[in-house]
Amino acid sequence: MAAAAELQGKYQKLAQEYSKLRAQNQVLKKGVVDEQANSASLKEQLKMKDQSLRKLQQEMDSLTFRNQQLAKRVELLQDELALSEARGKKNKKSVESSSQLSQEQKSVFNEDLQKKIEENERLHILFFEADEQHKRLEAELRSRLEVLETDAAQHQAVVDSLTKKYTETIEKLQNDKAKLEIKSQTLEREAKDCRLRTEECQQQLKNLQAALGSRLEESLCIINEKVPFNDTRSARYNALNVPLHNRRNQLKLRDLAGQALAFVQELVTALLNFHTYTEQKVQIFPIDSATDSISPLNQKFSQYLHENASYVRPLEEGMLHLFESITEDTVTVLETTVKLKTFSEHLASYLGFLRKILPYQLKSLEEECESSLCTAALRARNMELHRDMKRLTAVFEKLHTYVSLLALPSTRPEGLLRTNYNFVFTNIAAGLHGFHDILKDISKHYSQKAALEQEVPTATQKLITTNDCILSSVAALTNGAGKMASFFSNNLDHFSTSLSYGPKGGAEFISPLSAECMLQYKQKAAAYVKSLKKPCADSVPYEEALANRRILLSSTESREGLAQQVQQSLEKIAKLEQEKEHWMLEAQLAKIKLEKENQKLKNSLSGHLTETIQEHSVLPNTAEQKKETTEKSLREPIKSTSLIGMLTVTTDNEKAPDVESREDLIKTHYMARIAELTSHLQLADSKSVHFHAECRALAKRLSLAEKSKESLTEELKLASQNITRLQDELMTTKRSYEDQLSMMSDHLCSMNETLTKQREEIDTLKLTSKGNSKKNKNR
């Protein structure tokens, strides 16, 4: 029902969006139609303007022609006036009265002419200004018309694309509507079924609640009567419960312990080399023990350094024992890692060794500074090493402190709470990083010291090689410490979480004894489960048993036939036993003959012929009897079958087979059988190689299939992400289209306003041009 309601809501939203888009589409269509009508009206107005302009130009031409006529008339009148003035000079007296009249007429004509000239100039100016304004308006209107046409084309393209898109969306929505209707019908059916099922389930739930209530009361009564206590309520007893076995965590811890063992072995070898080469350096510089006696301080120092292996080697052994104690079957926590205590003790013994040699090392450096060969720079390097050695011992003290704290839960759990595990691990990681930094400083200062010692005039090749060895050992120490520090920092979270593992419902193990008892219980439980998982005896498959039953039922052999078969098989067995005895006798005879031949060879070499005769006379009678029996048996053909093949020997009554021919026959038979077996072996080897190659190819194909599966899963994830991204882009484009439509509507409104203004201006221009034309006509 909820799914149907969601689908109905989605459909309503889609319908609302579709109605909105349809209304917007109609508004856009109306705007485009209005815009087209406005552009058509503007084109008609432009045509009317062109016609009015042509009329004005014709009127202008007529006015210019009239002005030219008037100018010619004015020139004629001026010529006549000049002639009349010339004539008037001759008859001034007779024409004084008429001259006054002509002067008055002339003044009147001049005034009229002046007025017309001024009016003509004014009309010329007005016409020129109107013509310029008309041209400017025409250019502006043409540019606006082009812009509007391009906008209209763009709007039409947008409208076409939107209509196409909206038709597609309408079709899609209609298809979705049909699908949703079908789905809603199926959901309604499912809802009806679910209602019926819910009613049935409610009824079953009521029945189950009643049954469980009665069973709960019975079980509570049994628990109260039979169970004396609940061990999970007491932390003391809960610590004896076996926790859930986390095999992956154990394998991870074993892997980490193996890596730590490799790093510790690397550090142990580097420390051994460092102490050994330091001992050699003390005996060489500043005084060579081969040429002169060194100081008692350096003698004692070299003696202590010579004992470094007895303190350094146990570190590797302790870490090895710790690694061997972490197996797949155990539960590895700090309470069960008893071997960590031995490693802490070995670290404490090595720390005591460092404390023992530290004052001698510092005094040796000071003594070296006081020697005459020591320069100021070398003295400065020695003092830096003086400080570095103190820091190195302090770092080992810090590491020993925190390692001994980690070893406390296996002996005294109250010495370290579980809440402080993370603090201890972080401090160990910080101590390892400090150890790495100190070793880097020692390597830097010792390299500078070695370079300065090479410049000493008494420096020997032995000193240079010893310094190089010390530098290589310090570099190895630095690399090992860096690896150990990075390893511990990277796995810090795993250490702090996995080593705080405990029984279910309890916070921790109470004591190491309870942890040991828990491990014993775990071993017993594993042995019990292993005993339960014994493989069942092989049984005949059901189909094969049916087939055998049909064979037994359909068989026509009677009991007598089976008895005859048994009798025949017994006879064959008896024959085979006789053949076996026969071949055993043959083997004894061949052995006796071989001994005789060997004895003959010995006698021929020694030359004692008499002894050979006696030996031949002393042959046992039993051998002769056996020969007689074998000759009797050889008269008949004998067939021998065995695993090595089949051998048939036929004998004649007259001639017995020779020993040599029989040996050759056996030899050839065995050689043929060996060749056959070697060919079978080669064929089996070739088949095994072929099967091995096929297995490798299948393994490669399997790995490639897994890789392709991973790549396909990644591509599927990317495709889903792209689908969501495209949906978001679709929503954004939809919103942008809506914004564009609103902007287009605003733009169309502004265009309508500008067109109305242009129409008003054109009307005013028409009125002014009509007024001017009327004035010109009147003039």
Order of alpha helices (4+ residues) and beta strands (2+ residues): alpha-alpha-alpha-alpha-alpha-alpha-alpha-alpha-alpha-alpha-alpha-alpha-alpha-alpha-alpha-alpha-beta-beta-alpha
